[in-house]
């Protein structure tokens, strides 16, 4: 018997009926080795699934392939699952880096206000990737003075990608983004200033004008 390839399995997922009878097959396909097949299954589960499917997905949230964790988390959010954040919060305290990365990724997509304190703590994680993801998660939780101050301190982070994430997050949550982001104008890394340039439409002329005068070709 010829083994079915990813394209055929993707067609199978898309051909499943648009009702709950498809959920067992969609849950199985959510674990497919092809990311395209798994994502297609998760997209359909977001519309068709219920509490049973949410429980299955939640159980595998942290151990899913890291590239699929955002998709699983978005599906859980679409299903209204209120327990997913607790699973991710517990994993954010794990000593294993893979667990913390998955947890921070999931929390960024779950957009649960209960995660704010834990994400603030994760801004001090020794691994830059966790700090960057935590900043992204906080950016989606809205304005908060404590969050704003913590993100502003990240503008001095040793990692340029973390500083870039802090710039983007502050543009979203700061009461006065121009004031908070002014130090980033002098950042030595073009990638950080490039984020500022991309956000120019949301910033005042006081920040935009110096960006126009920036000479490096990467900005």
Number of C-alpha atoms within 10 A of each C-alpha: 3 4 6 8 9 15 12 12 17 19 12 15 20 15 10 16 10 13 12 14 12 18 21 13 13 27 20 11 22 27 19 17 11 15 16 16 23 23 20 18 27 26 18 21 28 20 14 17 24 16 12 10 20 24 15 11 23 23 12 14 24 27 14 19 16 18 11 22 23 22 22 30 28 21 27 30 20 16 18 15 19 13 13 23 24 16 18 25 19 14 20 28 15 13 9 10 16 16 20 25 25 26 32 31 27 30 34 24 21 26 20 18 14 13 21 18 12 17 26 19 14 22 25 15 16 10 14 19 19 25 28 26 26 32 30 24 26 31 26 18 19 15 15 14 11 11 22 24 13 17 29 21 13 23 23 15 18 10 16 20 17 26 29 26 23 34 28 22 26 29 22 21 20 22 14 14 20 18 13 19 21 15 13 21 19 13 16 10 18 18 16 24 23 17 18 25 20 12 15 17 10 14 18 13 12 11 19 19 11 14 17 11 9 16 9 9 7 10 18
